[in-house]
Amino acid sequence: VLFASAQSCILYYRLSGCILAFLQPFSFLGIPMPLIGLALHLPLSGIQAVGQGIEIRLVQQENNAKFQAMCQMLGFLCGSITSGLYPQLFNAEASTYGGKVLPYAVSAFINALSIPVFLFLTGPMMLAECEKVDKEASAKAL
């Protein structure tokens, strides 16, 4: 039962990140929106570790080094793309909402594109593995 709502938790985490990206320039009751976003994600602070544990089970221990190397290379690729893109998008003197939020909006758009991939490709595999972990934990508890 622990992982029964893992998919909805990850979906909430990603969707709220996309929505909060458009609220970055604002504050609510004097509290900056980035801090409110952190507070909204606080209940899910361990979801990254759960996801990594499930990834290791899916990839298998013997393939984990290759998988991590591929993830790191993908991170470097994305970093090099964004380091060239961000200076083009960022305007320190922006006075309009669109100008202020443009870098966040592009990031949110890219993140939103990954949501269907999660829902239809990787999510079902991860959820099935979560159910296996849950059954193993239940068997050990008895």
Buried (B, 14 or more C-beta within 10 A) or exposed (E): EEBEEBBEBBBBBBBBBBEBBBBBBBEEEEEBBBEBBEEBBEEBEEBEEBBEEBBBBBBEEEEEEEBBEEEEEEEEEEEEEBEEBEEEBEEEEBEEEEBBBBBBBBBBEBBBEEBEEBBEEBBEEBBEBBEEBBEEEEEEEE
